[in-house]
């Protein structure tokens, strides 16, 4: 998975979905999280990420949580954001395109 960047929020949401919706044990969900941490570059959620997220909420009417993911992607120069929850084909700031991997 070289070149894959992930927000820590995505890893946390993965653990949550696996345990709460998929019935996976916390131990297994943590193994998945550890694997993601090893395979992917993670970006910190810091002051600049939060400020960018606030800007994105105002401009695109995203939820705060989605805006944190988009902000992290924009701040690291990503061109594609894989998400089943956001609108497929949507482009943020004319440089980050949402791709639904399940379509």
C-alpha positions in Angstrom: 0.0 0.0 0.0 2.8 2.4 -0.8 1.5 5.9 -1.1 -1.6 5.4 1.0 -2.3 8.1 3.5 -4.9 7.8 6.2 -6.3 10.0 8.9 -6.2 8.7 12.4 -9.9 9.3 12.5 -10.4 6.7 9.8 -8.5 4.1 11.8 -10.6 4.9 14.9 -13.8 4.6 12.9 -12.7 1.3 11.5 -12.3 -0.1 15.0 -15.7 1.3 15.9 -17.5 -0.2 12.9 -15.7 -3.5 13.2 -16.7 -3.9 16.9 -20.1 -2.3 17.0 -21.6 -3.2 13.6 -19.7 -6.2 12.5 -19.4 -8.0 15.8 -15.6 -8.3 15.6 -13.7 -8.6 18.9 -11.8 -5.6 20.1 -8.6 -7.6 19.9 -9.1 -8.4 16.2 -10.2 -4.8 15.5 -7.0 -3.6 17.2 -5.0 -6.0 15.0 -6.6 -4.4 11.9 -5.8 -0.9 13.3 -2.1 -1.9 13.9 -1.9 -3.3 10.4 -3.2 0.0 9.0 -0.7 1.9 11.0 2.1 -0.2 9.7 0.9 -0.1 6.0 -0.2 3.5 5.7 1.2 6.9 6.3 -0.9 8.6 9.0 -1.3 12.4 9.3 -1.6 14.1 12.6 -4.8 15.9 13.5 -3.4 19.2 14.7 -4.4 22.9 14.8 -4.0 23.3 11.1 -6.1 20.3 10.4 -8.9 21.6 12.6 -8.8 25.1 11.1 -9.0 23.6 7.6 -11.9 21.3 8.7 -13.8 24.4 9.9 -13.2 26.1 6.6 -14.5 23.0 4.8 -17.6 22.8 6.9 -18.4 26.4 6.0 -17.7 26.0 2.3 -19.1 22.6 1.6 -21.6 22.0 4.4 -19.8 18.8 5.5 -20.2 17.3 9.0 -17.3 18.1 11.3 -16.1 14.5 11.2 -16.1 14.3 7.4 -14.4 17.6 7.2 -11.5 16.4 9.3 -10.9 13.5 6.9 -11.1 15.8 3.9 -8.8 18.4 5.6 -6.2 15.7 6.3 -6.3 14.6 2.7 -6.0 18.1 1.3 -3.2 19.1 3.7 -1.1 16.1 2.6 -1.7 16.7 -1.1 -3.9 13.7 -1.8 -5.7 13.7 -5.1 -8.2 10.9 -4.4 -10.2 10.3 -1.2 -11.8 6.8 -1.0 -15.2 7.0 0.8 -18.5 5.2 0.6 -20.1 7.9 2.7 -19.3 11.0 0.7 -20.7 11.8 -2.8 -18.8 9.9 -5.5 -17.2 12.3 -7.9 -17.3 15.3 -5.6 -14.2 17.5 -5.9 -12.9 19.6 -3.0 -10.9 22.7 -3.7 -10.5 21.7 -7.4 -7.9 19.0 -6.5 -9.3 16.3 -4.2 -11.8 13.9 -5.8 -14.0 11.5 -3.8 -14.1 7.9 -5.2 -16.6 5.4 -3.8 -14.6 2.1 -4.0 -17.8 0.1 -4.0 -19.3 1.5 -7.2 
